[in-house]
């Protein structure tokens, strides 16, 4: 697979100076969870990036529950932890890859080409008996030079235009009942963006919580998108859309974009239409 590596691969390279391991563990509704878990123990040599402090920007009236972070602030974080364009980055969480995928997407958006997600996350590493500790490593500062790929993200106006012109396929990455508007445990309004099709992000994982292979990902999406279609992916806040974008890339689709505001951004405008 292009973006997924396993624990054996990482263990064989854990002492390489040009590899940086990022702990992205997080729990929605419990913002201190990830850092607490990291401080207890983590993959040897890994550093912690917080979903809301490092991988998201401040919440404002519009833009959703997890806006994209400031490019300048994220580049500073990367540079301070010794990451530049030549460093290989491996991200992990223990929540199916949702938050690791957010880091993968952000680094890809900044033009980084060597970023991977640990298959099975922290649990897979632990099951192998590979080294963990509670040490917080430090690294010599480097300079990350971003080459922002602005085509990877769209705003609300672009989504509206895509709906009007039928120029793109919208994929809703949330659970089916949230897509259908049957239940909505997080956001103030239930339903989905008109015309969107549903493909729950966790359907990209197998029963063991590992990523499905490329051919299986292709089978997931081939009935709803064509090879040359423009694809816009969203979820509740722009986080769990990212593992679907990873899966689409694994399946070979290239014209894939994130609607960063996602459902929570869409409904922040009361005049926007919804479907149930």
Backbone as CSV, one residue per row, in Angstrom:
resi,resn,N_x,N_y,N_z,CA_x,CA_y,CA_z,C_x,C_y,C_z
1,UNK,0.840,-1.200,0.000,0.000,0.000,0.000,0.875,1.251,0.000
2,UNK,0.325,2.345,-0.514,1.127,3.549,-0.716,1.368,4.347,0.564
3,UNK,0.375,4.378,1.432,0.447,5.288,2.574,0.423,4.579,3.924
4,UNK,0.300,3.264,3.922,0.154,2.501,5.164,1.388,1.622,5.362
5,UNK,1.961,1.667,6.564,3.078,0.777,6.888,2.714,-0.026,8.133
6,UNK,3.354,-1.174,8.305,3.035,-1.996,9.471,4.096,-1.834,10.559
7,UNK,3.814,-2.445,11.710,4.702,-2.303,12.865,6.087,-2.881,12.585
8,UNK,6.157,-3.970,11.833,7.456,-4.571,11.519,8.327,-3.602,10.726
9,UNK,7.722,-2.961,9.756,8.455,-1.978,8.929,9.008,-0.868,9.812
10,UNK,8.168,-0.341,10.704,8.601,0.760,11.550,9.674,0.315,12.542
11,UNK,9.501,-0.859,13.127,10.476,-1.339,14.104,11.857,-1.504,13.479
12,UNK,11.886,-1.946,12.232,13.173,-2.167,11.559,13.900,-0.854,11.279
13,UNK,13.185,0.265,11.402,13.781,1.573,11.091,13.699,2.544,12.265
14,UNK,13.346,2.053,13.443,13.034,2.950,14.550,14.213,3.813,14.960
15,UNK,15.427,3.369,14.695,16.601,4.145,15.086,17.144,5.028,13.963
16,UNK,16.455,5.046,12.826,16.903,5.890,11.721,16.715,7.360,12.087
17,UNK,17.734,8.144,11.883,17.661,9.560,12.263,16.732,10.365,11.363
18,UNK,16.429,9.823,10.174,15.575,10.568,9.251,14.122,10.097,9.304
19,UNK,13.740,9.451,10.412,12.341,9.064,10.622,11.825,9.769,11.870
20,UNK,10.648,10.352,11.753,10.015,10.988,12.898,8.656,10.338,13.116
21,UNK,8.394,9.870,14.332,7.160,9.169,14.667,6.262,10.120,15.470
22,UNK,5.031,10.258,15.032,4.114,11.221,15.653,2.924,10.490,16.267
23,UNK,2.728,10.695,17.555,1.589,10.139,18.299,0.421,11.110,18.157
24,UNK,-0.664,10.646,17.541,-1.839,11.491,17.276,-3.065,11.027,18.059
25,UNK,-2.869,10.268,19.110,-4.021,9.751,19.836,-4.885,10.882,20.386
26,UNK,-6.191,10.673,20.315,-7.143,11.697,20.738,-8.480,11.016,20.989
27,UNK,-9.304,11.659,21.793,-10.640,11.137,22.057,-11.613,12.305,22.035
28,UNK,-12.549,12.276,21.100,-13.537,13.349,21.004,-14.328,13.438,22.309
29,UNK,-14.479,14.641,22.811,-15.189,14.839,24.071,-14.297,14.726,25.293
30,UNK,-13.039,14.315,25.079,-12.090,14.167,26.188,-10.732,14.672,25.699
31,UNK,-10.587,15.995,25.564,-9.425,16.552,24.885,-8.085,16.288,25.555
32,UNK,-8.080,15.925,26.827,-6.805,15.640,27.503,-6.376,14.185,27.352
33,UNK,-7.231,13.356,26.761,-6.968,11.922,26.667,-5.647,11.613,25.971
34,UNK,-5.442,12.200,24.798,-4.267,11.851,24.001,-2.968,12.153,24.709
35,UNK,-2.850,13.363,25.252,-1.613,13.729,25.950,-1.410,12.876,27.194
36,UNK,-2.490,12.587,27.912,-2.369,11.729,29.102,-1.845,10.352,28.735
37,UNK,-2.387,9.774,27.665,-1.931,8.465,27.213,-0.477,8.513,26.759
38,UNK,-0.142,9.579,26.054,1.248,9.733,25.591,2.212,9.803,26.766
39,UNK,1.848,10.569,27.803,2.743,10.720,28.943,2.887,9.421,29.735
40,UNK,1.862,8.563,29.688,1.974,7.256,30.343,2.980,6.382,29.599
41,UNK,2.790,6.263,28.305,3.711,5.503,27.461,3.372,5.739,26.009
42,UNK,4.361,5.542,25.162,4.191,5.751,23.726,5.280,4.982,22.989
43,UNK,5.138,4.905,21.690,6.179,4.258,20.887,7.502,4.992,21.116
44,UNK,8.518,4.214,21.369,9.835,4.792,21.658,10.237,5.793,20.581
45,UNK,10.597,6.982,21.034,11.067,8.002,20.106,9.983,8.873,19.506
46,UNK,8.715,8.618,19.847,7.639,9.389,19.238,7.389,10.691,19.990
47,UNK,6.827,11.657,19.274,6.437,12.936,19.860,4.943,13.121,19.668
48,UNK,4.348,13.970,20.469,2.893,14.102,20.496,2.430,15.352,19.754
49,UNK,1.440,15.155,18.882,0.747,16.272,18.234,-0.718,16.199,18.645
50,UNK,-1.228,17.292,19.173,-2.607,17.341,19.652,-3.556,17.728,18.519
51,UNK,-4.658,16.992,18.392,-5.604,17.244,17.308,-6.110,18.678,17.330
52,UNK,-6.488,19.163,18.501,-7.135,20.475,18.568,-6.147,21.623,18.715
53,UNK,-4.981,21.371,19.316,-4.005,22.439,19.504,-3.020,22.550,18.348
54,UNK,-2.693,21.428,17.727,-1.674,21.419,16.680,-2.238,21.186,15.278
55,UNK,-3.252,20.340,15.176,-3.753,19.918,13.865,-5.064,20.589,13.490
56,UNK,-5.507,21.546,14.286,-6.721,22.306,14.009,-6.491,23.754,14.421
57,UNK,-7.273,24.644,13.830,-7.220,26.049,14.209,-8.314,26.386,15.202
58,UNK,-8.350,27.621,15.689,-9.385,28.041,16.637,-10.775,27.975,16.004
59,UNK,-11.737,27.570,16.794,-13.122,27.499,16.326,-13.721,28.900,16.337
60,UNK,-14.313,29.275,15.214,-14.993,30.566,15.105,-16.414,30.305,14.630
61,UNK,-17.133,31.353,14.235,-18.553,31.185,13.886,-18.738,30.208,12.726
62,UNK,-17.925,30.345,11.715,-18.012,29.478,10.542,-16.698,28.706,10.394
63,UNK,-16.721,27.671,9.572,-15.499,26.907,9.340,-15.462,25.559,10.016
64,UNK,-16.510,25.241,10.810,-16.600,23.912,11.387,-15.925,23.769,12.736
65,UNK,-16.066,22.571,13.300,-15.559,22.294,14.648,-14.049,22.082,14.700
66,UNK,-13.458,21.744,13.573,-12.000,21.559,13.519,-11.451,22.247,12.264
67,UNK,-11.386,23.577,12.282,-10.843,24.279,11.112,-9.390,23.883,10.862
68,UNK,-8.940,24.105,9.648,-7.530,23.842,9.359,-6.660,24.771,10.202
69,UNK,-5.516,24.289,10.660,-4.623,25.138,11.452,-3.950,26.194,10.589
70,UNK,-3.411,27.197,11.232,-2.574,28.173,10.556,-1.377,27.455,9.935
71,UNK,-1.139,27.708,8.658,0.005,27.086,7.989,1.301,27.477,8.695
72,UNK,1.422,28.750,9.065,2.645,29.228,9.714,2.878,28.503,11.041
73,UNK,1.820,28.329,11.828,1.975,27.679,13.129,2.306,26.200,12.976
74,UNK,1.667,25.531,12.000,1.972,24.121,11.786,3.400,23.942,11.278
75,UNK,3.824,24.798,10.367,5.206,24.724,9.865,6.196,24.940,11.001
76,UNK,5.889,25.836,11.917,6.760,26.060,13.071,6.816,24.816,13.947
77,UNK,5.680,24.168,14.172,5.644,22.941,14.965,6.514,21.862,14.313
78,UNK,6.353,21.695,13.003,7.136,20.701,12.276,8.628,21.008,12.366
79,UNK,8.974,22.253,12.137,10.382,22.643,12.163,10.991,22.439,13.541
80,UNK,10.219,22.798,14.587,10.728,22.682,15.955,10.977,21.236,16.358
81,UNK,10.261,20.315,15.733,10.457,18.900,16.038,11.332,18.201,15.001
82,UNK,12.110,18.991,14.270,13.125,18.447,13.389,12.609,17.855,12.097
83,UNK,11.438,18.285,11.664,10.857,17.721,10.444,11.042,18.691,9.290
84,UNK,11.680,18.214,8.242,11.736,18.941,6.981,11.262,18.017,5.867
85,UNK,11.405,18.449,4.635,10.842,17.684,3.519,11.507,16.334,3.315
86,UNK,12.725,16.155,3.816,13.446,14.901,3.602,13.206,13.879,4.709
87,UNK,12.593,14.296,5.804,12.336,13.403,6.932,11.075,12.573,6.652
88,UNK,11.173,11.269,6.877,10.002,10.395,6.743,9.178,10.459,8.023
89,UNK,7.894,10.736,7.876,7.001,10.878,9.028,6.059,9.679,9.087
90,UNK,5.947,9.090,10.271,4.990,8.006,10.507,4.042,8.448,11.615
91,UNK,2.753,8.499,11.311,1.739,8.928,12.270,0.963,7.719,12.770
92,UNK,0.602,7.757,14.048,-0.240,6.687,14.592,-1.223,7.255,15.600
93,UNK,-2.311,6.531,15.785,-3.247,6.786,16.875,-3.698,5.424,17.375
94,UNK,-4.805,5.378,18.050,-5.375,4.077,18.431,-6.878,4.117,18.222
95,UNK,-7.283,4.883,17.214,-8.696,5.095,16.916,-8.981,4.819,15.443
96,UNK,-8.345,3.772,14.914,-8.615,3.368,13.541,-7.910,4.186,12.483
97,UNK,-7.027,5.074,12.910,-6.292,5.878,11.937,-6.925,7.214,11.627
98,UNK,-8.023,7.565,12.303,-8.736,8.804,11.980,-7.861,10.036,12.186
99,UNK,-7.181,10.094,13.328,-6.414,11.294,13.660,-5.034,11.268,13.017
100,UNK,-4.467,10.084,12.863,-3.226,9.957,12.102,-3.446,10.387,10.652
101,UNK,-4.621,10.084,10.125,-4.944,10.487,8.754,-5.029,11.995,8.617
102,UNK,-5.482,12.664,9.674,-5.522,14.132,9.647,-4.106,14.682,9.474
103,UNK,-3.138,14.139,10.212,-1.759,14.594,10.055,-1.239,14.238,8.671
104,UNK,-1.542,13.027,8.202,-1.147,12.627,6.843,-1.667,13.631,5.831
105,UNK,-2.954,14.004,5.963,-3.547,14.943,5.004,-2.871,16.305,5.088
106,UNK,-2.667,16.810,6.297,-2.063,18.130,6.459,-0.653,18.181,5.874
107,UNK,0.145,17.146,6.134,1.490,17.130,5.580,1.461,17.018,4.053
108,UNK,0.545,16.221,3.533,0.393,16.128,2.074,-0.021,17.482,1.504
109,UNK,-0.898,18.173,2.197,-1.355,19.504,1.794,-0.189,20.497,1.762
110,UNK,0.756,20.326,2.678,1.928,21.204,2.719,3.018,20.760,1.756
111,UNK,2.763,19.698,1.003,3.707,19.268,-0.022,4.687,18.196,0.408
112,UNK,4.515,17.662,1.620,5.415,16.599,2.091,5.043,15.285,1.397
113,UNK,6.041,14.569,0.895,5.780,13.373,0.093,6.002,12.067,0.858
114,UNK,6.667,12.142,2.004,7.042,10.910,2.708,6.376,10.837,4.071
115,UNK,5.077,10.633,4.058,4.326,10.519,5.302,3.440,9.278,5.230
116,UNK,3.429,8.513,6.331,2.745,7.223,6.367,1.926,7.093,7.648
117,UNK,1.022,6.128,7.635,0.165,5.829,8.779,0.471,4.415,9.250
118,UNK,0.608,4.250,10.559,0.899,2.934,11.127,-0.371,2.092,11.159
119,UNK,-0.352,0.982,10.444,-1.514,0.095,10.366,-1.803,-0.526,11.737
120,UNK,-3.032,-0.403,12.188,-3.405,-0.963,13.480,-3.056,-0.094,14.664
121,UNK,-2.333,0.992,14.417,-2.047,1.960,15.449,-1.228,1.439,16.616
122,UNK,-1.397,2.103,17.747,-0.595,1.796,18.926,-0.819,0.368,19.405
123,UNK,-2.053,-0.113,19.323,-2.345,-1.480,19.790,-1.551,-2.512,19.013
124,UNK,-1.436,-2.299,17.705,-0.673,-3.233,16.881,0.790,-3.257,17.307
125,UNK,1.337,-2.093,17.605,2.723,-1.998,18.056,2.911,-2.742,19.383
126,UNK,1.978,-2.536,20.304,2.059,-3.176,21.619,1.933,-4.694,21.508
127,UNK,1.024,-5.150,20.645,0.821,-6.585,20.475,2.083,-7.280,20.000
128,UNK,2.908,-6.573,19.256,4.175,-7.130,18.765,5.254,-7.152,19.847
129,UNK,4.978,-6.470,20.967,5.981,-6.394,22.020,7.107,-5.442,21.707
130,UNK,6.883,-4.512,20.797,7.918,-3.561,20.414,8.055,-2.466,21.474
131,UNK,9.195,-1.771,21.507,9.523,-0.904,22.649,8.624,0.325,22.802
132,UNK,8.215,0.555,24.040,7.485,1.761,24.418,8.176,2.351,25.647
133,UNK,7.992,3.622,25.862,8.472,4.252,27.085,7.722,5.555,27.292
134,UNK,8.084,6.286,28.343,7.432,7.561,28.640,8.373,8.738,28.434
135,UNK,9.509,8.487,27.816,10.474,9.569,27.581,9.970,10.508,26.492
136,UNK,10.167,11.794,26.699,9.802,12.786,25.692,11.074,13.212,24.961
137,UNK,11.237,12.780,23.721,12.485,13.074,23.015,12.557,14.533,22.552
138,UNK,13.759,14.996,22.309,13.965,16.308,21.701,14.787,16.129,20.433
139,UNK,14.571,17.053,19.498,15.242,16.941,18.214,15.826,18.295,17.828
140,UNK,16.879,18.248,17.064,17.472,19.476,16.556,16.516,20.132,15.568
141,UNK,16.339,21.419,15.717,15.438,22.147,14.842,15.855,22.026,13.382
142,UNK,14.865,21.915,12.514,15.085,21.921,11.078,14.180,22.996,10.479
143,UNK,14.246,23.164,9.182,13.390,24.157,8.533,12.524,23.473,7.490
144,UNK,11.245,23.435,7.766,10.289,22.849,6.828,9.838,23.939,5.859
145,UNK,10.000,23.678,4.577,9.598,24.642,3.550,8.355,24.122,2.839
146,UNK,7.189,24.659,3.153,5.956,24.124,2.570,5.788,24.500,1.106
147,UNK,5.157,23.611,0.374,4.697,23.891,-0.982,3.209,23.543,-0.999
148,UNK,2.412,24.511,-0.589,0.992,24.261,-0.329,0.273,23.827,-1.605
149,UNK,-0.435,22.707,-1.485,-1.209,22.162,-2.615,-2.666,22.578,-2.413
150,UNK,-2.969,23.807,-2.808,-4.278,24.393,-2.527,-5.417,23.636,-3.198
151,UNK,-5.117,22.850,-4.216,-6.167,22.101,-4.912,-6.726,20.962,-4.073
152,UNK,-6.086,20.663,-2.941,-6.544,19.545,-2.107,-7.726,19.900,-1.214
153,UNK,-8.088,21.178,-1.129,-9.132,21.599,-0.204,-10.106,22.525,-0.920
154,UNK,-11.369,22.451,-0.523,-12.395,23.341,-1.082,-13.154,23.999,0.063
155,UNK,-13.766,25.148,-0.249,-14.596,25.837,0.728,-16.072,25.629,0.402
156,UNK,-16.927,26.260,1.184,-18.365,26.061,1.022,-18.856,26.510,-0.353
157,UNK,-18.325,27.616,-0.851,-18.767,28.103,-2.161,-18.459,27.095,-3.254
158,UNK,-17.307,26.444,-3.163,-16.950,25.430,-4.160,-17.882,24.232,-4.066
159,UNK,-18.287,23.873,-2.845,-19.237,22.771,-2.675,-20.573,23.144,-3.299
160,UNK,-21.036,24.368,-3.060,-22.301,24.815,-3.647,-22.248,24.788,-5.169
161,UNK,-21.138,25.227,-5.723,-20.991,25.221,-7.176,-20.993,23.800,-7.716
162,UNK,-20.325,22.882,-6.986,-20.293,21.485,-7.415,-21.690,20.876,-7.406
163,UNK,-22.501,21.251,-6.412,-23.881,20.760,-6.348,-24.682,21.307,-7.529
164,UNK,-24.529,22.601,-7.774,-25.300,23.270,-8.824,-24.965,22.739,-10.210
165,UNK,-23.676,22.519,-10.457,-23.224,22.118,-11.796,-23.061,20.611,-11.937
166,UNK,-23.236,19.890,-10.801,-23.018,18.434,-10.792,-21.626,18.084,-11.325
167,UNK,-20.653,18.891,-10.932,-19.287,18.727,-11.432,-18.424,17.853,-10.536
168,UNK,-18.952,17.438,-9.382,-18.172,16.617,-8.461,-19.092,15.678,-7.700
169,UNK,-18.523,14.597,-7.209,-19.228,13.665,-6.336,-18.909,14.032,-4.893
170,UNK,-19.951,14.235,-4.082,-19.757,14.514,-2.660,-19.881,13.217,-1.869
171,UNK,-18.885,12.929,-1.044,-18.913,11.747,-0.190,-18.992,12.181,1.265
172,UNK,-20.018,11.722,1.952,-20.214,11.952,3.384,-19.615,10.766,4.131
173,UNK,-18.653,11.037,5.010,-17.880,9.971,5.655,-18.436,9.531,7.004
174,UNK,-19.570,10.091,7.419,-20.097,9.786,8.745,-20.885,8.474,8.753
175,UNK,-21.239,8.046,9.964,-22.079,6.856,10.101,-23.395,7.061,9.362
176,UNK,-23.978,5.946,8.923,-25.160,6.028,8.065,-26.310,6.777,8.725
177,UNK,-26.556,6.533,10.006,-27.690,7.188,10.662,-27.507,8.694,10.780
178,UNK,-26.274,9.146,10.905,-26.023,10.585,10.910,-26.231,11.154,9.513
179,UNK,-25.748,10.436,8.499,-25.974,10.857,7.117,-27.463,10.958,6.815
180,UNK,-28.220,9.988,7.252,-29.657,9.958,6.974,-30.442,10.973,7.803
181,UNK,-29.819,11.520,8.827,-30.519,12.460,9.689,-31.373,11.791,10.739
182,UNK,-31.170,10.488,10.931,-31.940,9.748,11.938,-31.472,10.106,13.341
183,UNK,-30.166,10.311,13.472,-29.615,10.724,14.760,-28.455,11.677,14.532
184,UNK,-28.215,12.567,15.480,-27.114,13.503,15.391,-26.609,13.822,16.795
185,UNK,-25.603,13.063,17.253,-25.140,13.210,18.628,-24.202,14.389,18.867
186,UNK,-23.735,15.038,17.807,-22.696,16.060,17.973,-23.155,17.431,17.491
187,UNK,-23.627,17.501,16.264,-23.961,18.794,15.675,-25.420,19.181,15.919
188,UNK,-25.721,20.463,15.723,-27.029,21.003,16.096,-28.129,20.646,15.103
189,UNK,-27.736,20.287,13.897,-28.700,19.975,12.843,-28.370,18.612,12.267
190,UNK,-29.390,17.810,12.004,-29.192,16.474,11.433,-29.432,16.495,9.927
191,UNK,-28.798,15.552,9.230,-28.982,15.427,7.795,-27.653,15.428,7.065
192,UNK,-27.709,15.709,5.754,-26.490,15.741,4.962,-26.571,16.808,3.884
193,UNK,-25.446,17.106,3.281,-25.407,18.076,2.186,-26.155,17.487,0.995
194,UNK,-27.037,18.248,0.365,-27.827,17.714,-0.752,-26.963,17.071,-1.834
195,UNK,-27.385,15.880,-2.231,-26.706,15.169,-3.313,-25.545,14.304,-2.882
196,UNK,-25.143,14.409,-1.618,-24.000,13.621,-1.157,-24.357,12.146,-1.047
197,UNK,-23.375,11.290,-1.251,-23.528,9.855,-1.046,-22.741,9.470,0.200
198,UNK,-23.150,8.397,0.832,-22.562,8.004,2.102,-21.559,6.866,1.933
199,UNK,-20.392,7.028,2.540,-19.424,5.940,2.635,-18.700,6.109,3.971
200,UNK,-19.163,5.384,4.974,-18.647,5.504,6.334,-17.154,5.207,6.351
201,UNK,-16.384,6.073,6.978,-14.923,5.952,6.911,-14.408,4.635,7.484
202,UNK,-15.100,4.103,8.497,-14.622,2.860,9.104,-14.800,1.649,8.188
203,UNK,-15.557,1.803,7.105,-15.663,0.716,6.132,-14.349,0.510,5.385
204,UNK,-13.396,1.412,5.584,-12.067,1.228,5.006,-11.173,0.322,5.821
205,UNK,-11.685,-0.145,6.987,-10.927,-1.037,7.860,-11.545,-2.419,7.850
206,UNK,-10.736,-3.443,8.101,-11.264,-4.800,8.192,-11.693,-5.103,9.628
207,UNK,-12.095,-6.343,9.880,-12.613,-6.708,11.204,-11.554,-6.621,12.288
208,UNK,-10.299,-6.647,11.910,-9.196,-6.549,12.868,-8.753,-5.096,13.097
209,UNK,-9.444,-4.158,12.450,-9.084,-2.755,12.598,-7.904,-2.333,11.761
210,UNK,-7.514,-3.183,10.814,-6.415,-2.846,9.901,-7.002,-2.285,8.597
211,UNK,-6.189,-1.529,7.890,-6.639,-0.946,6.636,-6.846,-2.034,5.577
212,UNK,-7.949,-1.942,4.857,-8.186,-2.856,3.745,-7.180,-2.576,2.631
213,UNK,-6.895,-3.607,1.860,-5.930,-3.480,0.778,-6.497,-2.610,-0.342
214,UNK,-5.616,-2.211,-1.248,-5.993,-1.263,-2.297,-7.161,-1.756,-3.137
215,UNK,-7.154,-3.046,-3.501,-8.244,-3.577,-4.332,-9.575,-3.523,-3.591
216,UNK,-9.539,-3.771,-2.286,-10.765,-3.696,-1.496,-11.267,-2.257,-1.390
217,UNK,-10.346,-1.309,-1.296,-10.753,0.093,-1.270,-11.368,0.492,-2.609
218,UNK,-10.797,-0.008,-3.681,-11.362,0.274,-5.000,-12.792,-0.246,-5.085
219,UNK,-13.035,-1.441,-4.560,-14.382,-2.018,-4.572,-15.357,-1.182,-3.761
220,UNK,-14.888,-0.595,-2.672,-15.748,0.254,-1.835,-16.320,1.418,-2.625
221,UNK,-15.475,2.031,-3.447,-15.846,3.304,-4.061,-16.273,3.213,-5.522
222,UNK,-15.976,2.093,-6.184,-16.186,2.036,-7.635,-17.648,2.162,-8.033
223,UNK,-18.562,1.860,-7.121,-19.986,1.965,-7.472,-20.522,3.383,-7.334
224,UNK,-19.751,4.265,-6.686,-20.264,5.626,-6.474,-19.431,6.705,-7.162
225,UNK,-18.202,6.388,-7.539,-17.369,7.373,-8.230,-16.658,6.720,-9.403
226,UNK,-16.420,7.523,-10.423,-15.677,7.059,-11.576,-14.223,7.467,-11.489
227,UNK,-13.415,6.859,-12.299,-11.962,7.062,-12.234,-11.572,8.517,-12.407
228,UNK,-12.300,9.249,-13.259,-11.927,10.627,-13.575,-12.786,11.658,-12.848
229,UNK,-13.661,11.220,-11.971,-14.533,12.153,-11.264,-13.753,13.037,-10.303
230,UNK,-14.209,14.272,-10.167,-13.753,15.089,-9.045,-14.536,14.641,-7.821
231,UNK,-13.836,14.444,-6.724,-14.449,13.913,-5.508,-14.209,14.890,-4.368
232,UNK,-15.278,15.265,-3.680,-15.180,16.125,-2.504,-15.643,15.317,-1.305
233,UNK,-14.795,15.238,-0.297,-15.078,14.393,0.864,-15.299,15.281,2.087
234,UNK,-16.320,14.952,2.871,-16.543,15.670,4.117,-17.018,14.708,5.191
235,UNK,-17.064,15.197,6.420,-17.569,14.416,7.551,-18.263,15.395,8.481
236,UNK,-18.119,15.228,9.784,-18.721,16.179,10.706,-17.910,17.450,10.836
237,UNK,-16.571,17.296,10.900,-15.732,18.472,11.151,-14.448,18.503,10.329
238,UNK,-14.289,17.591,9.384,-13.082,17.577,8.564,-12.011,16.620,9.047
239,UNK,-12.304,15.816,10.062,-11.314,14.873,10.591,-11.478,13.496,9.953
240,UNK,-12.635,12.855,10.155,-12.801,11.485,9.653,-13.047,11.441,8.141
241,UNK,-13.125,12.600,7.492,-13.053,12.601,6.033,-11.664,12.179,5.582
242,UNK,-10.654,12.481,6.409,-9.263,12.220,6.002,-8.958,10.735,5.791
243,UNK,-9.406,9.805,6.671,-9.154,8.397,6.350,-9.847,7.945,5.068
244,UNK,-10.987,8.539,4.736,-11.603,8.212,3.448,-10.755,8.739,2.291
245,UNK,-10.125,9.891,2.480,-9.239,10.416,1.436,-8.020,9.519,1.274
246,UNK,-7.488,9.024,2.392,-6.392,8.044,2.321,-6.839,6.819,1.527
247,UNK,-8.023,6.308,1.872,-8.535,5.104,1.202,-8.757,5.341,-0.290
248,UNK,-9.274,6.504,-0.638,-9.476,6.831,-2.049,-8.141,6.899,-2.793
249,UNK,-7.138,7.436,-2.141,-5.815,7.480,-2.753,-5.249,6.078,-2.935
250,UNK,-5.444,5.242,-1.915,-5.012,3.846,-2.030,-5.724,3.154,-3.199
251,UNK,-6.969,3.546,-3.433,-7.757,2.933,-4.509,-7.392,3.487,-5.883
252,UNK,-6.557,4.517,-5.919,-6.095,5.038,-7.197,-6.783,6.303,-7.671
253,UNK,-7.732,6.825,-6.895,-8.407,8.069,-7.291,-7.491,9.252,-6.983
254,UNK,-7.408,10.189,-7.920,-6.425,11.263,-7.797,-7.045,12.638,-7.588
255,UNK,-8.239,12.858,-8.078,-8.855,14.188,-7.989,-9.771,14.241,-6.770
256,UNK,-9.147,14.193,-5.589,-9.888,14.077,-4.333,-9.597,15.297,-3.469
257,UNK,-10.658,15.908,-2.951,-10.511,17.143,-2.181,-11.270,17.053,-0.866
258,UNK,-10.794,17.781,0.116,-11.439,17.848,1.426,-12.266,19.123,1.522
259,UNK,-13.532,18.971,1.924,-14.307,20.148,2.335,-14.025,20.319,3.816
260,UNK,-13.133,21.243,4.133,-12.589,21.308,5.489,-13.635,21.693,6.534
261,UNK,-14.574,22.547,6.180,-15.613,22.920,7.138,-16.563,21.789,7.444
262,UNK,-16.785,20.947,6.452,-17.639,19.764,6.563,-19.037,20.118,7.081
263,UNK,-19.729,19.125,7.640,-21.124,19.323,8.027,-21.290,20.442,9.052
264,UNK,-20.397,20.501,10.032,-20.530,21.526,11.068,-20.331,22.928,10.499
265,UNK,-19.527,23.057,9.460,-19.378,24.339,8.797,-20.568,24.664,7.916
266,UNK,-21.080,23.649,7.223,-22.231,23.827,6.333,-23.452,24.341,7.104
267,UNK,-23.730,23.741,8.247,-24.939,24.109,8.994,-24.760,25.387,9.810
268,UNK,-23.549,25.965,9.821,-23.369,27.235,10.513,-24.013,28.381,9.736
269,UNK,-24.425,28.081,8.512,-25.199,29.029,7.695,-26.635,28.505,7.629
270,UNK,-27.570,29.101,8.380,-28.943,28.559,8.454,-29.631,28.462,7.114
271,UNK,-29.203,29.283,6.141,-29.857,29.269,4.837,-29.434,28.100,3.954
272,UNK,-28.375,27.389,4.338,-27.909,26.270,3.507,-28.915,25.113,3.549
273,UNK,-29.206,24.543,2.388,-30.169,23.428,2.338,-29.598,22.160,2.945
274,UNK,-30.450,21.322,3.470,-30.043,20.016,3.971,-30.987,18.946,3.434
275,UNK,-30.499,17.734,3.397,-31.323,16.579,3.031,-31.314,15.584,4.167
276,UNK,-32.400,14.809,4.253,-32.476,13.714,5.216,-32.954,12.469,4.491
